[in-house]
Amino acid sequence: MAISDVHSYFETIARIYSPSGEEDALIQYLEAELSRQEVPLIYNGAGGLIAQIPATSEEYPALFFVAHLDTASNGSEPEVILEEGIYKAKTGFLGADDKAGVAALLAVIATLKEMEIPHGTLEFIFTTKEESGLQGVKMLELNRLSARYGFCLDAPGEVGSFQRLSDTRARMDFRVVQRFLTSNVSGINVARTILHHIKQLKLPAKFHLEMTRFEGECSEEGEEAVQVELELTGCFLLEELLLEMENVKLAFTQAEQKYGVKVRSDLHVIYPGFEIKETHPSVKLAKRALKKQSLTGTEVRFAGGSDANILNDRGFETLLLSVGYEKAHSENEQITQDSLLVLTQFILDLVVSSRGMEVVTAFSKNE
């Protein structure tokens, strides 16, 4: 059965060096492999690839699966080794985040073809530049998709774990400029006063505000500029974020008027959060598929963003699944052969178990 091909797929692609922004060699490999499997690409451009296998039965809904091609890197190409059933790297990072997901999807495609397993329309999304700010998925032409919900294979932890809730993370940049020619109040002292006021704000408990940068400089023209960077994270909607950010901005605006400083502010949403309800078809399907291998099915909550954050924000409900790797983004990263097999079988179980599941045809936002 082609499910065991996941090992050879993983060994091959793990040796293809693909740090974020340098995925071309891996893309060429995927293009050739998908062509060999006679799986057409419905998108091949900025942000990655989307392959589609047409439905063989109307009893199954359309589903999509997502994995990213790029990896974190320390600048060295990985030398992949296998020791007692565990993949590691003697040099560089192994890149199981997220090549485990990519390998599993390729093995699933091969198995579906070989075993002629009935299914609905299946779409396989391979993104680039995930590790550098989720850039790739933001560039994809998602209107090419037929499926309205699916699964992102990109979380650490034991296969079978899943995440349906994710934090929003945003950054506010403030630049406070004070001219000593018109005022003798230090810009740094003004900025400190503002930050003290912000600390007194009664933000909701689900918000976590942290100062990540505080730097000052003086120019020959007699100006003092202070750069303040604040990060806000928590399980909240963007609408709630904007409301609280207005309260933070107000502290700077009031200081501008009181001390005669100039303030410039910028808001950057690093990634939007999401919440998929327990009654959503993706959650129901995952729980149904978990039973086939008697997997635990633990609901988890990891910090950080993934392609799932962007897809959910665009209206494509995406459940985040653990793929079995450990110690990602380090020279100690590893994954077992058993985890790869269980992951591949779990994806196949999702496809098979979707028979009779609800067919979602309309866009919604995590409803």
WONOR-V527036 format. One record per backbone hydrogen bond with DSSP energy under -0.5 kcal/mol. CO is the residue of the C=O (numbers start at 0). NH is the residue of the N-H. If there is no record, write none. Layout:
# WONOR-V527036
co:CO nh:NH
co:CO nh:NH
This chain:
# WONOR-V527036
co:0 nh:3
co:1 nh:4
co:2 nh:5
co:3 nh:6
co:3 nh:7
co:4 nh:8
co:5 nh:9
co:6 nh:10
co:7 nh:11
co:8 nh:12
co:9 nh:13
co:10 nh:14
co:11 nh:14
co:12 nh:15
co:14 nh:16
co:17 nh:70
co:18 nh:21
co:22 nh:26
co:23 nh:27
co:24 nh:28
co:25 nh:29
co:26 nh:30
co:27 nh:31
co:28 nh:32
co:29 nh:33
co:30 nh:34
co:31 nh:35
co:32 nh:36
co:33 nh:38
co:34 nh:37
co:37 nh:39
co:39 nh:41
co:39 nh:51
co:42 nh:49
co:44 nh:47
co:46 nh:127
co:47 nh:44
co:48 nh:125
co:49 nh:41
co:49 nh:42
co:50 nh:123
co:51 nh:39
co:51 nh:53
co:52 nh:121
co:56 nh:59
co:58 nh:355
co:62 nh:122
co:63 nh:150
co:64 nh:124
co:65 nh:152
co:66 nh:126
co:70 nh:19
co:75 nh:92
co:77 nh:79
co:78 nh:89
co:80 nh:87
co:82 nh:85
co:84 nh:336
co:85 nh:82
co:86 nh:334
co:87 nh:80
co:90 nh:78
co:94 nh:98
co:95 nh:97
co:95 nh:99
co:95 nh:100
co:96 nh:71
co:97 nh:101
co:98 nh:102
co:99 nh:103
co:100 nh:104
co:101 nh:105
co:102 nh:106
co:103 nh:107
co:104 nh:108
co:105 nh:109
co:106 nh:110
co:107 nh:111
co:108 nh:112
co:109 nh:113
co:110 nh:114
co:111 nh:115
co:111 nh:116
co:118 nh:55
co:118 nh:56
co:120 nh:62
co:121 nh:52
co:122 nh:64
co:122 nh:124
co:123 nh:50
co:123 nh:125
co:124 nh:66
co:124 nh:126
co:125 nh:48
co:126 nh:68
co:127 nh:135
co:128 nh:134
co:129 nh:132
co:129 nh:133
co:133 nh:137
co:134 nh:138
co:135 nh:138
co:135 nh:139
co:136 nh:139
co:139 nh:141
co:140 nh:143
co:141 nh:144
co:147 nh:316
co:148 nh:63
co:149 nh:318
co:150 nh:65
co:150 nh:152
co:151 nh:153
co:151 nh:320
co:154 nh:322
co:154 nh:323
co:156 nh:323
co:157 nh:160
co:160 nh:159
co:160 nh:321
co:161 nh:299
co:162 nh:319
co:163 nh:275
co:165 nh:273
co:167 nh:233
co:168 nh:269
co:168 nh:270
co:169 nh:231
co:170 nh:267
co:171 nh:229
co:172 nh:265
co:173 nh:175
co:173 nh:227
co:174 nh:176
co:174 nh:263
co:175 nh:225
co:176 nh:261
co:177 nh:179
co:177 nh:223
co:178 nh:181
co:178 nh:182
co:183 nh:185
co:185 nh:189
co:186 nh:190
co:187 nh:191
co:188 nh:192
co:189 nh:193
co:190 nh:194
co:191 nh:195
co:192 nh:196
co:193 nh:197
co:194 nh:198
co:195 nh:199
co:196 nh:199
co:197 nh:200
co:200 nh:202
co:203 nh:206
co:207 nh:232
co:209 nh:211
co:209 nh:230
co:212 nh:228
co:214 nh:226
co:216 nh:224
co:218 nh:221
co:221 nh:179
co:222 nh:218
co:222 nh:224
co:223 nh:177
co:224 nh:216
co:225 nh:175
co:225 nh:227
co:226 nh:214
co:227 nh:173
co:228 nh:211
co:228 nh:212
co:229 nh:171
co:230 nh:209
co:231 nh:169
co:232 nh:207
co:233 nh:167
co:233 nh:235
co:236 nh:240
co:237 nh:241
co:238 nh:242
co:239 nh:243
co:240 nh:244
co:241 nh:245
co:242 nh:246
co:243 nh:247
co:244 nh:248
co:245 nh:249
co:246 nh:250
co:247 nh:250
co:247 nh:251
co:248 nh:252
co:249 nh:253
co:250 nh:254
co:251 nh:255
co:252 nh:256
co:253 nh:257
co:254 nh:258
co:254 nh:260
co:255 nh:259
co:261 nh:176
co:263 nh:174
co:265 nh:172
co:267 nh:170
co:267 nh:269
co:270 nh:168
co:273 nh:165
co:274 nh:276
co:276 nh:279
co:279 nh:282
co:279 nh:283
co:280 nh:284
co:281 nh:285
co:282 nh:286
co:283 nh:287
co:284 nh:288
co:285 nh:289
co:286 nh:290
co:287 nh:290
co:288 nh:291
co:288 nh:292
co:289 nh:292
co:289 nh:294
co:297 nh:161
co:297 nh:299
co:305 nh:308
co:305 nh:309
co:306 nh:310
co:307 nh:311
co:308 nh:312
co:309 nh:313
co:310 nh:315
co:311 nh:314
co:314 nh:316
co:314 nh:363
co:316 nh:149
co:318 nh:151
co:319 nh:162
co:320 nh:153
co:320 nh:154
co:321 nh:159
co:324 nh:156
co:325 nh:333
co:329 nh:93
co:329 nh:332
co:333 nh:325
co:334 nh:86
co:335 nh:339
co:336 nh:340
co:337 nh:341
co:338 nh:342
co:339 nh:343
co:340 nh:344
co:341 nh:345
co:342 nh:346
co:343 nh:347
co:344 nh:348
co:345 nh:349
co:346 nh:350
co:347 nh:351
co:348 nh:352
co:349 nh:353
co:350 nh:353
co:351 nh:354
co:353 nh:60
co:353 nh:356
co:357 nh:359
co:358 nh:360
co:363 nh:365
